[in-house]
Amino acid sequence: MLAGCVELLVLCMRLLLCFLLFILVSSFAFGQAKDSVLIQKGPASFYGKKFHLKKTSNGEVFHIDSLTAAHKFLPYGTWVKVTRVDTKDFVWVRINDRLPKSSSRIIDISRGAATQLKMIDKGLATVSVKVATIDEMNRLYAHFDGDPPGTIRVRIYEKPFSLPRPKPTWTWVLEKNSSTN
């Protein structure tokens, strides 16, 4: 009787261990999907009328209704998705200007982008900044040589590999039953 209980206990422990191993492996397999393109989170503001039709730091003329932004470190021309944390409103903007390195904000968006985020009245909002793809994340990783400045979070992603599945070599042959009764 005691030997049967011990066997049952060992079997339960093996099943539990297999289940925990499955959970651990599956969490690593899907680890890149959640927030894999998030690079920053923090306060944002928008620029107003005093910068309208003035040159940005990359030489473009700023227009108040454009969908552009200033960032401390991101390369010019980088497209980012800015999402308000509280309302989940979002807008895509292109980086074409610089914020002062001493700024407490992570991004300064145009008035046109701020209108889409519904932050004109308040002036400030907590946002998340994401890039469009993992390839874009890899480009930023290379741009910063793996050591991004400030609070930017970039990481390298390997392309997943898959092994080719062998084609089955067997076939089913169905023969008609020609027996007559």
Buried (B, 14 or more C-beta within 10 A) or exposed (E): EEEEEEEEEEEEEEEEEEEEEEEEEEEEEEEBEEEBBBBBBBEBBBBEEEBBEEEBEBEBEBBBEBBBBBBBBBEBEBBBBBBBEEEEBBBBBBBBBBBEEEBEBBBBBBBBBBBBBEBEEEEEBEBBBBBEEBEBBBBBBEBBEEEBEEEBBBBEBEEEEEEEEEEEEEEEEEEEEEEEE
